[in-house]
């Protein structure tokens, strides 16, 4: 945890704020591209995403089109998959950490 200082009416008080986890630039770039895709596997794209053996821990894949995505041995611990499109139990069964 990091400490932040709030200043209100010339008064200072210390409060704890959660540490922000930063994603590396290469992973952020990949996530941006995935998030901006207009097409998905079998819906305009001939190939599925291959994210095998990737560390996608604690990232936000909310409402991402993940049809056919290969998550074999990927680390998805703490990842938000809420509303992910056409994500199957079979895909998640190949994940290293969920």
Long-range contacts (C-beta under 8 A, 24 or more apart in sequence): 21-58, 23-59, 27-54, 27-55, 27-56, 27-59, 31-59, 31-60, 31-61, 34-61, 34-64, 35-64, 37-65, 40-65, 40-67, 40-85, 40-86, 41-65, 41-67, 41-68, 41-69, 42-67, 42-68, 43-67, 53-96, 57-97, 66-91, 70-94, 71-95
